[in-house]
């Protein structure tokens, strides 16, 4: 069943509870590579056949999954590979691929990350304000440290150091993630003024919030690709695609903690 008319393919679509998909895998229709479901982006089609990103993977009906960056998606559109792959995935159903699909995908991933941060804030899992973050980080209560793209190097360095101390990781090069969002975008997402840095709380027995946030960050940074990611984050690329969390566990992330 496809999305009912006049409903958007977004995370606010109401539907019956879906089965637990943790640990499930999907295949990228463009590369053929199999990855964890949370590492890929789902595409769905509207009632009139328009292909749209479904970042929350909640739109009803058949979906197709991709795990490529924006440049590869544009190339797949140009050479017709995307259309052929989608025709196979959607069993020949009539479909229209918008010319600005790569832009729509990035916007959907940004919205998904902002929605996730908002949910974690309402659940009490977000710490804001440099002084409070530093205190919580030194006490070992921050599992993920995030910085706005326009945050100052000095501000990042100070909080990164506090985080390393609290994580028993001094000398490791552990650093917070510089997000592809500036302070204005973060402030709007969290409904607060001048959000420049934020921490996600966590402890060895509960890293669920940290993992959820890192998954959303990861997909956006990966989609941005190497060139833009290097502009966003100075920490360099982890070719393994996974990042260890300071308190244990891991989450998929290309640009995160190590120099």
Buried (B, 14 or more C-beta within 10 A) or exposed (E): EBBEEEBEBBBEBEEEEEEEEEEEEBBBBBBEEEBBBBBBBBBBBBEEEBBBBBBBBBBBBEBBBBBBBBBBBBBBBEEEBBBEBBBEBBEEEEBEBEEEBBEBBBEBBBBBBBBBBBBBBEEEBBBBBBEEBBBBBBEBBBBBBBBBBEBEEEBBEBBBBBBBBBBEBEEEEBBBBBBBBBBEBBBEBBEBEEBBBBBBBBEEEBBBBBBBBBBBBBBBBBBBBEEBBBEBBEBBBBEEEBBBBBBEBEBBBBBBBBE
